[in-house]
Amino acid sequence: MAADSLALSLLLAARVIAAVRGGQSLTQVLSTLSSEHSEARAAAQDVAYGSLRRYACGEFLLGRLLTRALPHPEIEALLLGALYRLQTRPDSAYMVVDQAVAAAAELAGGAFKGLVNGVLRNYQRQSHALHAAMADDDEATQQHPRWWLARLRRAYPDRWPAIVAAGNAQPPMTLRVNQRRITVADYLARLQAAGLSARPLGGQALLLDKPMPVDGLPGFADGLVSIQDAGAQRAAELLASTAGQRVLDACAAPGGKTAHLLEAADLDLLAIDIDASRTRRVEDNLRRLGLTATVKPADCRAPERWWDGQLFDAILADVPCSASGVVRRHPDIKYLRRESDIRGFVRVQAEILDRLWPLLRPGGRLLYATCSVFPEENRAQIDAFVFRQPEARRLAEEELLPQPEHDGFFYALLQKAA
């Protein structure tokens, strides 16, 4: 199978989609494609992301096109990927069907080649009627799980359609200019000189007109810029640490917010994360940017194992959450997350807050951050914490709902009474 063929891309995408639907994370599965030809890998990633973003849409169509469930997950995933291509590239329908059949020849001994051909051709013949019928299916039309939609409708009765639309869209590609090495204006000029278009979003953020591989960004390898959503860049801006302060980044990986804090001021910064493999990514990011911090694998809920007893001037608690605000970047969340998970996240978040608070000096500030849009993880969590901790004063709260220029985030800046 040719390395640059659509058949190979559909085959690779089918393996990715099947693995995600089986419970694995998209990031984890995509890493297994690292040895594949770059063109095939990029095309497979496009199909996988697109198919997974359209949660329940392909499944609805297959439910009408198949007479019984398929015993082979990768064949079903291949059909989902091919249906996505037929919907988004209708002008190349003949090639999509032909290449999907070629990909099917590599699965299950080729036993499903005829079925793949028949299903896709039936879709072409019945597409108008199928999509008309889909209008009555809430999950398929909104492309989110039913429980997720119910929560959004309760929390945002007027704004939920915009949140859903953002969650189904392609994410923006935003840069964070390393202010230690270059100004925003000067880097924007370098982009323009390289034939790339971008516009400032405030602070150190530049929004590229078109996403592109990081290798094509001027000075990326030299640490001039990083990739970071504009909403995520608000963390360092809100915490606003000053030179010489002792700062804890309690859930640091992969290190974007850590680096931004250090780009803004000379800090005595400790960055910890419970996942040792992810702390290595923090170190790699800091090394590329020419920044220094103490980085170690540790559970922030067990400070007795890593804390030296010296109080911190500032703490960033970018806590584990549902990630419902960044679903367009991580569409596998629609498949992997369960409504029952929210209660577990809320419990862990509360535990992190309660364990970190004693580590903050009087007058110090703690920034609580999530990439969730569910109120239980956000304002309700902070309401409960302030009730438990009377010496905690709210300095600011910021809710960023997903929109074209940024993902969804929540921030609460708290100060401990002096």
PAGU-37857 format. One record per residue (C-alpha): residue in one letter; x, y, z; residue number from 1. Coordinates in nm, 2 decimals, decimal comma. Each point is the difference from the previous one (the first is absolute). Example, Ala and Ser with C-alpha at 12.3 -4.5 7.8 and 13.67 -1.06 7.14 Angstrom:
PAGU-37857
- A;1,23;-0,45;0,78;1 $
- S;0,14;0,34;-0,07;2 $
//
This chain:
PAGU-37857
- M;0,00;0,00;0,00;1 $
- A;0,15;0,33;-0,11;2 $
- A;0,12;0,23;0,28;3 $
- D;-0,18;0,30;-0,15;4 $
- S;-0,32;-0,19;-0,08;5 $
- L;-0,34;0,09;0,15;6 $
- A;-0,05;-0,37;0,06;7 $
- L;0,30;-0,01;0,25;8 $
- S;-0,13;0,32;0,17;9 $
- L;-0,35;-0,15;0,04;10 $
- L;0,15;-0,33;0,13;11 $
- L;0,21;0,19;0,26;12 $
- A;-0,29;0,22;0,09;13 $
- A;-0,22;-0,31;0,05;14 $
- R;0,24;-0,14;0,25;15 $
- V;0,01;0,33;0,19;16 $
- I;-0,37;0,04;0,00;17 $
- A;-0,06;-0,36;0,11;18 $
- A;0,25;0,04;0,29;19 $
- V;-0,16;0,32;0,12;20 $
- R;-0,35;-0,16;-0,01;21 $
- G;0,15;-0,29;0,19;22 $
- G;0,11;0,24;0,28;23 $
- Q;0,35;0,12;-0,08;24 $
- S;0,09;0,37;-0,02;25 $
- L;0,05;0,16;-0,34;26 $
- T;0,34;0,14;0,09;27 $
- Q;0,12;-0,34;0,12;28 $
- V;-0,12;-0,17;-0,32;29 $
- L;0,13;0,26;-0,24;30 $
- S;0,35;-0,05;0,15;31 $
- T;0,00;-0,35;-0,14;32 $
- L;0,00;0,15;-0,35;33 $
- S;0,34;0,17;0,04;34 $
- S;0,18;-0,25;-0,23;35 $
- E;-0,24;0,05;-0,28;36 $
- H;0,06;0,22;-0,31;37 $
- S;-0,06;0,37;0,10;38 $
- E;-0,26;0,05;-0,28;39 $
- A;-0,20;-0,31;0,09;40 $
- R;0,03;0,09;0,37;41 $
- A;-0,14;0,35;-0,05;42 $
- A;-0,28;-0,12;-0,22;43 $
- A;-0,09;-0,27;0,25;44 $
- Q;0,00;0,25;0,28;45 $
- D;-0,24;0,23;-0,19;46 $
- V;-0,24;-0,29;-0,06;47 $
- A;0,01;-0,12;0,36;48 $
- Y;-0,05;0,35;0,15;49 $
- G;-0,28;0,08;-0,24;50 $
- S;-0,18;-0,33;0,05;51 $
- L;0,02;0,03;0,38;52 $
- R;-0,11;0,36;0,01;53 $
- R;-0,32;-0,11;-0,18;54 $
- Y;-0,10;-0,21;0,30;55 $
- A;-0,31;-0,22;-0,06;56 $
- C;-0,04;0,13;-0,36;57 $
- G;0,18;-0,29;-0,17;58 $
- E;-0,15;-0,25;0,25;59 $
- F;-0,35;0,13;-0,09;60 $
- L;0,07;-0,06;-0,37;61 $
- L;0,15;-0,34;0,05;62 $
- G;-0,30;-0,09;0,21;63 $
- R;-0,22;0,06;-0,31;64 $
- L;0,24;-0,15;-0,25;65 $
- L;0,09;-0,33;0,18;66 $
- T;-0,25;-0,27;0,06;67 $
- R;0,20;-0,13;0,30;68 $
- A;0,29;0,10;0,21;69 $
- L;0,34;-0,07;-0,14;70 $
- P;0,23;-0,25;0,19;71 $
- H;0,31;0,19;-0,10;72 $
- P;0,06;0,34;0,17;73 $
- E;0,26;0,12;-0,25;74 $
- I;-0,24;-0,06;-0,30;75 $
- E;-0,26;0,20;0,18;76 $
- A;0,26;0,27;0,07;77 $
- L;0,11;-0,01;-0,37;78 $
- L;-0,36;0,06;-0,10;79 $
- L;-0,02;0,30;0,24;80 $
- G;0,31;0,15;-0,15;81 $
- A;-0,11;-0,06;-0,35;82 $
- L;-0,35;0,16;0,07;83 $
- Y;0,18;0,30;0,14;84 $
- R;0,20;0,04;-0,32;85 $
- L;-0,31;-0,05;-0,21;86 $
- Q;-0,18;0,28;0,19;87 $
- T;0,29;0,24;0,00;88 $
- R;0,15;-0,08;-0,35;89 $
- P;-0,31;-0,09;-0,21;90 $
- D;0,19;0,10;-0,32;91 $
- S;0,24;-0,30;0,05;92 $
- A;-0,27;-0,26;0,09;93 $
- Y;0,11;-0,25;-0,26;94 $
- M;0,36;0,00;0,14;95 $
- V;-0,12;-0,02;0,36;96 $
- V;-0,20;-0,31;-0,07;97 $
- D;0,27;-0,16;-0,20;98 $
- Q;0,27;0,07;0,26;99 $
- A;-0,22;-0,11;0,29;100 $
- V;-0,05;-0,34;-0,17;101 $
- A;0,38;-0,02;-0,05;102 $
- A;0,04;0,07;0,37;103 $
- A;-0,26;-0,27;0,09;104 $
- A;0,21;-0,25;-0,19;105 $
- E;0,27;0,04;0,27;106 $
- L;-0,25;-0,08;0,28;107 $
- A;-0,15;-0,34;0,10;108 $
- G;0,15;-0,16;-0,30;109 $
- G;-0,19;0,21;-0,23;110 $
- A;-0,33;-0,16;0,10;111 $
- F;-0,19;0,33;0,02;112 $
- K;0,11;0,16;-0,33;113 $
- G;-0,34;-0,05;-0,15;114 $
- L;-0,19;0,12;0,30;115 $
- V;0,21;0,32;0,01;116 $
- N;-0,06;0,07;-0,36;117 $
- G;-0,38;-0,07;0,04;118 $
- V;-0,04;0,22;0,31;119 $
- L;0,18;0,30;-0,15;120 $
- R;-0,19;-0,02;-0,33;121 $
- N;-0,33;-0,03;0,18;122 $
- Y;0,09;0,31;0,20;123 $
- Q;0,06;0,19;-0,32;124 $
- R;-0,34;-0,11;-0,13;125 $
- Q;-0,18;0,07;0,32;126 $
- S;0,19;0,30;0,14;127 $
- H;-0,28;0,25;-0,02;128 $
- A;-0,25;-0,22;0,17;129 $
- L;0,25;-0,11;0,27;130 $
- H;0,10;0,35;0,09;131 $
- A;-0,37;0,11;0,01;132 $
- A;-0,07;-0,28;0,25;133 $
- M;0,31;0,10;0,20;134 $
- A;-0,17;0,33;0,08;135 $
- D;-0,21;-0,17;0,27;136 $
- D;0,30;-0,15;0,18;137 $
- D;0,14;0,24;0,26;138 $
- E;0,33;-0,17;0,05;139 $
- A;0,07;-0,03;-0,38;140 $
- T;-0,10;0,36;-0,09;141 $
- Q;0,18;0,16;0,30;142 $
- Q;0,29;-0,25;-0,01;143 $
- H;0,02;-0,02;0,38;144 $
- P;-0,11;-0,27;0,24;145 $
- R;-0,36;0,05;0,13;146 $
- W;0,10;0,04;0,36;147 $
- W;0,26;0,27;-0,10;148 $
- L;-0,27;0,19;-0,19;149 $
- A;-0,24;-0,02;0,29;150 $
- R;0,26;0,16;0,23;151 $
- L;0,08;0,28;-0,24;152 $
- R;-0,37;0,08;-0,05;153 $
- R;-0,05;0,03;0,38;154 $
- A;0,31;0,21;0,06;155 $
- Y;-0,02;0,22;-0,31;156 $
- P;-0,36;0,01;-0,13;157 $
- D;0,08;0,28;-0,25;158 $
- R;0,36;-0,07;-0,08;159 $
- W;0,01;-0,38;-0,03;160 $
- P;-0,03;-0,01;-0,38;161 $
- A;0,31;0,21;-0,04;162 $
- I;0,19;-0,21;0,24;163 $
- V;-0,10;-0,32;-0,19;164 $
- A;0,09;0,16;-0,34;165 $
- A;0,34;0,10;0,13;166 $
- G;0,06;-0,35;0,13;167 $
- N;-0,07;-0,14;-0,34;168 $
- A;0,22;0,24;-0,19;169 $
- Q;0,37;-0,01;-0,09;170 $
- P;0,21;0,16;0,28;171 $
- P;0,20;0,32;-0,06;172 $
- M;0,38;-0,02;0,00;173 $
- T;0,13;0,27;0,23;174 $
- L;0,36;0,09;0,08;175 $
- R;0,15;0,13;0,32;176 $
- V;0,30;0,23;-0,07;177 $
- N;0,29;-0,05;0,24;178 $
- Q;0,03;0,35;0,13;179 $
- R;0,35;-0,07;0,13;180 $
- R;0,13;-0,05;-0,35;181 $
- I;-0,22;0,21;-0,24;182 $
- T;-0,29;0,25;0,00;183 $
- V;-0,34;-0,08;-0,14;184 $
- A;0,04;0,26;-0,27;185 $
- D;0,35;-0,13;-0,10;186 $
- Y;-0,12;-0,36;-0,02;187 $
- L;-0,31;0,10;-0,20;188 $
- A;0,24;0,16;-0,25;189 $
- R;0,20;-0,32;-0,02;190 $
- L;-0,32;-0,19;-0,07;191 $
- Q;-0,10;0,24;-0,28;192 $
- A;0,35;-0,02;-0,14;193 $
- A;-0,05;-0,38;-0,02;194 $
- G;-0,33;0,05;-0,18;195 $
- L;-0,21;-0,09;0,30;196 $
- S;-0,30;0,20;0,13;197 $
- A;-0,10;0,05;0,36;198 $
- R;-0,16;0,26;0,22;199 $
- P;0,05;0,11;0,36;200 $
- L;-0,25;-0,11;0,26;201 $
- G;0,15;0,20;0,29;202 $
- G;0,29;-0,08;0,23;203 $
- Q;0,24;-0,24;-0,16;204 $
- A;-0,26;-0,17;-0,22;205 $
- L;0,00;-0,02;-0,38;206 $
- L;-0,28;-0,18;-0,19;207 $
- L;0,12;-0,16;-0,32;208 $
- D;-0,23;0,03;-0,29;209 $
- K;0,06;-0,36;-0,09;210 $
- P;0,13;-0,29;0,22;211 $
- M;0,34;-0,14;-0,11;212 $
- P;0,27;-0,24;0,12;213 $
- V;0,22;0,15;0,28;214 $
- D;0,31;-0,07;-0,20;215 $
- G;-0,11;0,27;-0,25;216 $
- L;-0,02;0,27;0,27;217 $
- P;0,30;0,24;-0,01;218 $
- G;0,22;-0,05;0,31;219 $
- F;-0,22;-0,27;0,16;220 $
- A;0,30;-0,23;0,06;221 $
- D;0,19;0,30;0,15;222 $
- G;-0,28;0,07;0,25;223 $
- L;-0,14;0,32;-0,15;224 $
- V;-0,36;-0,13;0,02;225 $
- S;-0,21;-0,28;0,14;226 $
- I;-0,34;-0,13;-0,09;227 $
- Q;-0,26;0,09;0,27;228 $
- D;-0,36;0,09;-0,02;229 $
- A;-0,08;0,37;0,08;230 $
- G;-0,23;-0,11;0,28;231 $
- A;0,27;-0,21;0,16;232 $
- Q;0,23;0,31;-0,01;233 $
- R;-0,23;0,17;0,24;234 $
- A;0,14;-0,21;0,29;235 $
- A;0,34;0,17;0,02;236 $
- E;-0,16;0,34;-0,07;237 $
- L;-0,25;-0,04;0,29;238 $
- L;0,25;-0,14;0,25;239 $
- A;0,24;0,28;-0,09;240 $
- S;0,29;-0,13;0,20;241 $
- T;0,29;0,25;0,05;242 $
- A;0,38;-0,05;-0,01;243 $
- G;0,14;-0,19;0,30;244 $
- Q;-0,32;-0,16;0,11;245 $
- R;-0,02;-0,37;0,10;246 $
- V;-0,26;-0,16;-0,22;247 $
- L;-0,15;-0,35;-0,02;248 $
- D;-0,15;-0,13;-0,32;249 $
- A;-0,18;-0,30;0,15;250 $
- C;-0,13;-0,18;-0,31;251 $
- A;0,26;0,12;-0,24;252 $
- A;0,01;-0,24;-0,30;253 $
- P;0,04;0,05;-0,29;254 $
- G;0,15;0,33;0,11;255 $
- G;-0,15;0,28;-0,20;256 $
- K;-0,12;0,20;0,30;257 $
- T;0,32;-0,08;0,18;258 $
- A;0,20;0,15;-0,28;259 $
- H;-0,22;0,30;-0,03;260 $
- L;0,04;0,08;0,36;261 $
- L;0,38;-0,01;-0,04;262 $
- E;0,00;0,20;-0,32;263 $
- A;-0,18;0,28;0,19;264 $
- A;0,23;0,02;0,31;265 $
- D;0,30;-0,15;0,17;266 $
- L;-0,15;-0,24;0,25;267 $
- D;0,10;-0,27;0,24;268 $
- L;-0,24;-0,24;-0,15;269 $
- L;-0,08;-0,36;0,09;270 $
- A;-0,19;-0,20;-0,26;271 $
- I;-0,15;-0,33;0,09;272 $
- D;-0,22;-0,25;-0,17;273 $
- I;-0,12;-0,34;0,11;274 $
- D;0,10;-0,16;-0,33;275 $
- A;0,38;-0,05;-0,02;276 $
- S;-0,01;-0,04;-0,38;277 $
- R;-0,18;0,33;-0,03;278 $
- T;0,25;0,19;0,21;279 $
- R;0,26;-0,09;-0,26;280 $
- R;-0,21;0,20;-0,25;281 $
- V;0,01;0,29;0,24;282 $
- E;0,38;-0,02;0,01;283 $
- D;0,02;-0,02;-0,38;284 $
- N;-0,22;0,30;-0,04;285 $
- L;0,20;0,21;0,24;286 $
- R;0,33;-0,11;-0,16;287 $
- R;-0,12;0,11;-0,34;288 $
- L;-0,11;0,34;0,14;289 $
- G;0,32;0,05;0,20;290 $
- L;-0,18;0,01;0,33;291 $
- T;0,08;-0,15;0,34;292 $
- A;-0,21;-0,15;0,27;293 $
- T;0,00;-0,29;0,25;294 $
- V;-0,20;-0,28;-0,16;295 $
- K;-0,10;-0,32;0,17;296 $
- P;-0,26;-0,27;-0,01;297 $
- A;-0,22;0,03;0,31;298 $
- D;-0,36;-0,02;0,11;299 $
- C;-0,11;0,35;0,10;300 $
- R;-0,25;-0,17;0,24;301 $
- A;0,28;-0,14;0,20;302 $
- P;0,23;0,30;0,09;303 $
- E;0,15;-0,19;0,29;304 $
- R;0,20;-0,20;-0,27;305 $
- W;0,15;0,29;-0,19;306 $
- W;-0,05;0,34;0,18;307 $
- D;0,30;0,15;0,18;308 $
- G;-0,22;0,20;0,24;309 $
- Q;0,07;0,34;-0,15;310 $
- L;-0,33;0,18;-0,08;311 $
- F;-0,07;0,11;-0,36;312 $
- D;-0,08;0,36;-0,11;313 $
- A;-0,22;-0,13;-0,28;314 $
- I;-0,15;-0,33;-0,10;315 $
- L;-0,15;-0,11;-0,34;316 $
- A;-0,25;-0,28;0,04;317 $
- D;-0,08;-0,10;-0,36;318 $
- V;-0,21;-0,30;0,12;319 $
- P;-0,11;-0,32;-0,17;320 $
- C;-0,34;0,05;-0,15;321 $
- S;-0,25;-0,12;-0,26;322 $
- A;0,18;0,20;-0,27;323 $
- S;-0,34;0,09;-0,14;324 $
- G;0,13;0,34;-0,10;325 $
- V;0,26;-0,14;-0,24;326 $
- V;-0,19;-0,27;-0,16;327 $
- R;0,06;0,13;-0,35;328 $
- R;0,37;-0,07;0,06;329 $
- H;-0,07;-0,33;0,16;330 $
- P;-0,31;-0,15;-0,16;331 $
- D;0,07;-0,34;0,16;332 $
- I;-0,14;0,16;0,32;333 $
- K;-0,35;-0,04;-0,15;334 $
- Y;0,05;-0,37;-0,01;335 $
- L;0,21;-0,05;0,32;336 $
- R;-0,17;0,22;0,25;337 $
- R;-0,30;-0,12;0,20;338 $
- E;-0,24;0,22;0,20;339 $
- S;0,10;-0,19;0,31;340 $
- D;0,36;0,13;-0,05;341 $
- I;-0,10;0,35;0,09;342 $
- R;-0,06;-0,09;0,37;343 $
- G;0,34;-0,16;0,02;344 $
- F;0,17;0,31;-0,15;345 $
- V;-0,18;0,23;0,24;346 $
- R;0,12;-0,22;0,30;347 $
- V;0,36;0,01;-0,12;348 $
- Q;-0,01;0,37;-0,07;349 $
- A;-0,13;0,07;0,35;350 $
- E;0,27;-0,22;0,15;351 $
- I;0,27;0,18;-0,20;352 $
- L;-0,12;0,34;0,12;353 $
- D;-0,01;-0,11;0,36;354 $
- R;0,34;-0,15;-0,01;355 $
- L;0,17;0,29;-0,17;356 $
- W;-0,15;0,29;0,20;357 $
- P;0,22;-0,06;0,31;358 $
- L;0,30;0,03;-0,22;359 $
- L;-0,08;0,36;-0,09;360 $
- R;0,14;0,29;0,21;361 $
- P;-0,24;0,25;0,15;362 $
- G;-0,07;0,26;-0,26;363 $
- G;0,10;-0,24;-0,28;364 $
- R;-0,22;-0,08;-0,30;365 $
- L;-0,13;-0,33;-0,14;366 $
- L;-0,13;-0,02;-0,35;367 $
- Y;-0,25;-0,29;-0,06;368 $
- A;-0,03;-0,09;-0,36;369 $
- T;-0,20;-0,25;-0,21;370 $
- C;-0,07;-0,06;-0,37;371 $
- S;-0,36;-0,10;0,08;372 $
- V;-0,33;0,18;-0,07;373 $
- F;-0,19;-0,20;0,26;374 $
- P;-0,09;0,23;0,30;375 $
- E;0,05;-0,29;0,25;376 $
- E;0,37;0,01;-0,08;377 $
- N;0,02;0,38;-0,01;378 $
- R;-0,20;0,26;0,20;379 $
- A;-0,18;-0,26;0,21;380 $
- Q;0,34;-0,15;0,10;381 $
- I;0,13;0,34;0,10;382 $
- D;-0,32;0,08;0,19;383 $
- A;0,05;-0,31;0,21;384 $
- F;0,37;0,06;0,06;385 $
- V;-0,06;0,36;0,12;386 $
- F;-0,26;-0,13;0,23;387 $
- R;0,25;-0,25;0,15;388 $
- Q;0,28;0,25;0,01;389 $
- P;-0,12;0,33;0,14;390 $
- E;0,34;0,16;-0,03;391 $
- A;-0,02;-0,04;-0,38;392 $
- R;-0,10;0,31;-0,19;393 $
- R;-0,10;0,01;-0,36;394 $
- L;0,20;0,25;-0,20;395 $
- A;-0,14;-0,09;-0,34;396 $
- E;-0,19;-0,26;-0,19;397 $
- E;0,01;-0,04;-0,38;398 $
- E;-0,22;-0,24;-0,21;399 $
- L;0,11;-0,04;-0,36;400 $
- L;-0,25;-0,19;-0,20;401 $
- P;0,13;-0,16;-0,33;402 $
- Q;-0,01;0,23;-0,30;403 $
- P;0,20;0,03;-0,32;404 $
- E;0,30;0,18;0,16;405 $
- H;0,04;-0,22;0,31;406 $
- D;-0,11;-0,32;0,18;407 $
- G;-0,20;-0,02;0,32;408 $
- F;0,16;0,07;0,33;409 $
- F;-0,09;0,11;0,35;410 $
- Y;0,23;0,19;0,24;411 $
- A;-0,05;0,10;0,37;412 $
- L;0,28;0,21;0,16;413 $
- L;-0,01;-0,03;0,38;414 $
- Q;0,20;0,18;0,27;415 $
- K;0,08;-0,13;0,34;416 $
- A;-0,07;0,25;0,28;417 $
- A;0,32;0,16;0,13;418 $
//
